[in-house]
Amino acid sequence: MEVTIAKMILAAVTTAKDRRIEGCPVFYAADEAEAAEMCVVLSRVLEGVAHEMGNGVSIIVKH
């Protein structure tokens, strides 16, 4: 039997160090370009999908 993680936020990426994010690992980027690169790498490593939330925060989710 295979056990998998599904329907879960795996990580968050942001450039706003003052933003309070809880419930998952948070990665802080220096600028938008670094945040985009972090999202690509994290989505590949975690086998998830990156979604831009529109408020300077991106999340990596497992569907």
Buried (B, 14 or more C-beta within 10 A) or exposed (E): EEEEEEEEBBBBBBBEEEEEBEEBEBBBBEEEEBBBEBBEBBBEEBEBEBBEEEEBBBBBBBE
